[in-house]
Every structure is written in structure tokens, then in C-alpha cells.
């Protein structure tokens, strides 16, 4: 099992992602989130078996991105990318390494 935790940013919502390898680049994903939008995405993906070769290499065929479309209001939310990265690691297509976004300099506008 691969497990990832995401702190999404200023919204303050935390999300936990668990991936179970189902062999031959297939996996299932469980998403537990404080975010009401990602709870909806979790409900869509909870019964899906995701083929990561299709997910990563067939343009327009991402089950994860399709589930998020129209539900997740912020295109810049890091959770969908984290789900894809966890799935990629979970089936052995990538090595586990933390990813970060660090603001070096940013002015508050409000």
C-alpha cells in the first residue's frame, strides 16, 4: 500500500490518499479529505480500478482528472496531482519522493 498526506494550502484542508496495487499497473484509490469537494471525488473513485498506463498516457482519459472536473473549483489545488503521483508510485511507475511548493517571495494582496 502507498499512503500520501496532502496539506492543500490556504484552505487548511488535509487529505489522505491510499493506493492499493492490483497488479499489471492497475490500482484502487481511497481518498479521505476534510474538503467537501474531495469527498465527492472520493465517492466517484472509490469503486474504480484505475489502469495507470491509460491514466498517464492516454490524453483525455484520466479517471482522476475527469472525476475532479466540475467538482473541484480550484484548478491549482494540489490534491489531484497528489492522487496521480500516489497512484504512479503505488503501481511501481515512479519512486516515492516528496514534492513541495515553496513560496520564496509573495506579497499579500488582501
N, C-alpha and C positions, 0 to 999 in steps of 0.2 A: 504494500500500500504506500502511496505517496500522499503526503499531507502538507498543505500550504496555508499560511495565515496571511491575510491582507488587511492592512490599515489603509483605507481608501483616501484619506486626506482630511480636508477641512470639514467634511460631513461628519466625521468621527465614527462612522460605521466600520465594524470589523466583520470580516468574512473568513470562514474556514472552508477549505476545499479539500476533499478526499477523493483520490482516484484509485480504483481497483483495476489492475491489469487483467484482461480477459483473453490474452494471448493473440498472436497474429495481428498486432497493432490495434486491437480493439480494447476499449476500456469503458467503465462506467464512472460517473462522477456524482458526488454528493456535495451539495453546497448548503452550508449553514450560515446565515447572514442576519445581522441586525437591520439591514436595509430592506425596506418593504418591496423595492423593485427586484432585488436579487432573490428574495423569497419567491417571487413569481417565476423568475428564470429557473430557480431550483426545481420548482414543481414541473416545469416543462421538461427539464433534462433528467429528472430522477428515474425515469423508466427507459431512457435511451441507452443503447450501446453505441459508442462513438468509434468509428473507424478513423484512426489518426492519419492514415495516408490520404484519405479523402478530405479530412478536416483541414489538413495543412496544404495540400497540393491541388485540390480541385476548386478553382476560383468560384466564389458564389455558393459553395456547397457546405459552408461551415454551420453545423448544427448549433454550436455555441453562439456564434455571431447572429445567426437567424433568430435564436431564442431571445437574445438581448435587444434586437431591433424592435423599436416601438414600445419597449418596456423600460429600458434604462435610458433616462432622459439626458444624461451627460456623456457625450461621446468620449470625453477624456477620462472617464472612470477607469482605473487600472484593474478592476476585478475581471472583466472579460479576458484581458491579456493574461492575467494570473491563472485563470481556469485553463486556457490553452497551454500555457507553459507547464502547469502541473500535469495535464494530460500527456504532453510531449515527454516529460520526464518519466511519467508513470508507465509508459509503454516502451521505454528504452531508446527513444529517438533523440534525447538530449541528456546531458549530465546535470545534476542538481547544483545550481548556484544562485545565490540571492541576487535579485535585481533591485535597484533603488532609483528614485528620482530625488535629486538633491537641489534645492534652490540655493544658489550661491549668492544671488543678489536679486531682490524683487521688492518693489515699492508697494505698500498697501494703498489701494485706490479708494477704499471706503472708510 
